């Protein structure tokens, strides 16, 4: 199990990361994960961060993708019909010797190395999964989907907006995906699959810069971030 509190001390041995880049881009209007963001594709930002904290990275891409990596530590596999199936395909490529598996969305290009480290280092014999999350600032209503009637208002202090990367003991993640496959069950994230089999999941502070690129407006924001970074380095 990796230990330490700084990038220099972090040991990536036994850690593998699955970068999920298998989306069709229907909501965005294009496969955004392969669009150029600065000098490289969006997915490459996520892969590069993952490589700094992992012994190996599995990138899950659509079947027609021509994405390649020049790093020997990167494996590329094809995704499935859903996010859960895509992660499962990626998990099949992770060596059985891996102790920890992180799952990260390619649509979050600015996840920091420190955030990857934080979720991995929070794992323990008791803590089986760790997710980064932000406090919810808006009031949230639970509604009836058919009538739009408000059913309840959850206490905002108990709510969190969850991000990736999410870190798991490899064994519990494999068990959770096997159970989901047998029950024909999907999850919006992998932590929910672990929760469904009774796994112990905790939250660590997320990062506002770790924004998910979902709309063209989000992509414009990301381009602005890159432009500011380039100005700062000039």
C-alpha positions in Angstrom: 0.0 0.0 0.0 1.5 3.4 -1.0 2.3 5.6 2.0 3.7 9.1 2.5 2.5 12.6 2.5 4.3 14.2 -0.4 4.8 13.6 -4.1 8.5 12.7 -3.5 7.5 10.1 -0.9 4.6 8.5 -2.8 5.2 5.0 -4.0 3.1 4.1 -7.0 4.0 0.4 -6.8 0.8 -1.7 -6.8 -1.4 1.2 -8.0 -3.1 1.1 -11.4 -5.4 3.7 -12.9 -8.3 3.2 -15.3 -8.9 6.4 -17.4 -12.5 6.2 -18.8 -12.6 7.8 -22.2 -15.2 5.7 -23.9 -18.1 8.2 -24.1 -19.9 8.8 -27.3 -20.1 12.6 -26.8 -23.9 12.8 -27.5 -24.5 15.6 -25.0 -21.5 17.5 -26.1 -21.9 17.0 -29.8 -18.5 15.4 -30.3 -16.1 13.0 -28.5 -14.8 15.8 -26.3 -12.2 13.5 -24.7 -10.2 13.6 -27.9 -10.4 17.3 -28.7 -7.2 19.3 -28.5 -6.8 21.1 -25.2 -3.7 23.2 -25.5 -1.0 21.0 -27.2 -2.6 17.6 -26.5 -5.9 15.8 -26.4 -8.1 16.2 -23.3 -7.6 12.5 -22.4 -3.8 12.9 -22.5 -4.0 15.4 -19.6 -5.8 12.8 -17.4 -3.4 10.0 -18.5 -0.3 12.1 -17.8 -1.5 12.9 -14.2 -2.4 9.2 -13.6 1.1 8.1 -14.8 2.7 10.1 -12.1 1.0 8.0 -9.4 0.5 4.6 -11.1 2.6 1.6 -12.1 0.4 1.4 -15.1 -2.6 3.1 -16.8 -5.5 1.5 -18.8 -7.2 3.9 -21.1 -10.7 2.8 -22.2 -11.7 4.2 -25.6 -14.5 3.7 -28.1 -13.9 1.0 -30.7 -13.3 3.4 -33.5 -10.8 5.5 -31.6 -7.3 5.9 -32.9 -5.9 7.2 -29.6 -2.4 6.0 -28.9 0.3 6.6 -26.3 4.0 6.4 -26.6 4.4 5.3 -22.9 4.9 1.6 -22.4 3.0 1.8 -19.1 -0.2 2.6 -21.0 -2.6 0.0 -22.3 -5.5 0.9 -24.5 -8.7 -1.2 -24.5 -12.2 -0.8 -26.0 -15.1 0.3 -23.9 -18.6 -1.2 -23.6 -22.2 0.1 -24.1 -22.2 1.9 -20.7 -19.7 3.5 -18.4 -19.9 0.6 -16.0 -19.2 -1.9 -18.8 -16.3 0.3 -20.0 -14.7 0.3 -16.5 -15.2 -3.5 -16.3 -13.3 -3.9 -19.6 -10.5 -1.7 -18.2 -10.5 -3.7 -15.0 -10.0 -6.9 -16.9 -6.7 -5.4 -18.2 -5.4 -4.5 -14.8 -2.9 -7.1 -13.5 -4.1 -9.3 -10.7 -1.1 -8.2 -8.7 -2.5 -4.6 -8.4 -3.3 -3.7 -4.8 -5.1 -0.4 -5.6 -7.1 0.7 -8.6 -8.1 4.3 -9.3 -10.8 5.1 -11.7 -10.8 8.5 -13.4 -12.9 10.2 -16.1 -11.0 11.6 -19.1 -13.5 14.5 -19.0 -11.7 15.8 -15.8 -8.4 17.0 -17.4 -7.2 19.1 -14.4 -7.2 16.5 -11.6 -4.0 17.1 -9.8 -1.3 14.6 -8.8 -2.0 15.6 -5.2 -5.7 14.6 -5.5 -4.7 11.2 -6.9 -2.3 10.8 -4.0 -5.0 11.9 -1.4 -7.5 9.3 -2.4 -5.0 6.5 -2.5 -3.4 7.4 0.8 -6.8 7.5 2.6 -7.3 3.8 1.9 -6.7 1.6 4.9 -7.6 -2.0 6.0 -11.1 -0.6 7.0 -11.5 2.1 4.3 -12.1 0.2 1.0 -12.9 3.1 -1.3 -12.2 6.8 -1.3 -13.9 9.5 -3.4 -13.1 13.3 -3.7 -16.1 15.5 -3.3 -17.2 19.1 -2.9 -19.8 20.5 -0.6 -23.2 21.3 -2.3 -23.9 25.0 -2.2 -27.4 24.9 -3.7 -30.5 23.6 -2.1 -31.4 20.2 -3.6 -35.0 18.9 -4.1 -36.1 15.3 -4.5 -38.9 15.2 -7.0 -41.4 12.7 -8.5 -40.0 12.2 -12.1 -43.4 11.9 -13.6 -45.3 14.7 -11.9 -42.4 16.9 -10.9 -43.9 17.2 -7.4 -41.3 18.0 -4.7 -41.1 15.0 -2.4 -38.4 16.2 0.0 -35.5 18.6 0.6 -32.3 16.8 1.8 -30.2 18.5 4.5 -27.6 20.3 2.4 -24.8 19.7 4.9 -25.1 15.9 4.3 -24.7 16.3 0.5 -21.5 16.1 -1.6 -20.9 16.5 -5.3 -18.6 13.6 -6.1 -15.6 13.7 -8.5 -12.9 11.3 -9.8 -10.3 10.0 -9.4 -11.8 7.4 -7.0 -9.5 4.9 -5.3 -10.3 1.3 -4.4 -8.8 -1.8 -2.9 -8.5 -3.8 -6.1 -10.3 -6.8 -4.6 -13.4 -4.9 -3.5 -13.7 -3.1 -6.9 -13.5 -6.5 -8.8 -16.1 -7.9 -6.4 -18.4 -5.0 -6.9 -18.2 -5.2 -10.7 -18.8 -8.9 -10.6 -21.9 -8.5 -8.5 -23.2 -5.7 -10.7 -22.6 -7.8 -13.8 -24.4 -10.8 -12.3 -27.4 -8.5 -11.3 -27.3 -6.6 -14.6 -26.9 -3.4 -12.6 -25.3 -0.1 -13.6 -23.8 2.7 -11.5 -23.2 6.3 -12.2 -19.8 5.9 -10.5 -17.8 3.0 -9.2 -18.2 3.9 -5.6 -21.9 3.3 -5.9 -21.2 -0.3 -6.9 -19.0 -0.8 -3.9 -21.6 0.8 -1.7 -24.2 -1.7 -3.1 -22.2 -4.7 -1.8 -21.7 -3.1 1.6 -18.2 -1.6 1.1 -16.9 1.1 3.3 -16.5 4.3 1.3 -15.3 7.7 2.6 -15.0 11.2 1.1 -11.9 13.5 1.0 -12.0 17.1 -0.1 -12.3 17.6 -3.9 -10.9 20.4 -6.0 -13.0 23.1 -7.7 -10.5 23.0 -10.6 -11.3 19.3 -11.1 -14.3 20.3 -13.2 -16.0 17.8 -15.5 -16.1 19.0 -19.1 -19.7 18.2 -20.1 -20.8 21.1 -22.3 -19.2 23.4 -24.9 -19.2 26.1 -22.1 -17.2 23.8 -19.9 -14.7 23.3 -22.7 -14.3 27.0 -23.3 -13.6 27.3 -19.6 -10.9 24.6 -19.9 -9.3 26.4 -22.8 -9.2 29.6 -20.8 -7.5 27.7 -18.0 -4.8 26.5 -20.4 -4.4 30.0 -21.9 -3.8 31.4 -18.4 -1.3 28.6 -17.6 0.6 29.4 -20.8 0.6 33.1 -20.0 1.9 32.4 -16.5 4.8 30.3 -17.9 5.8 32.8 -20.5 
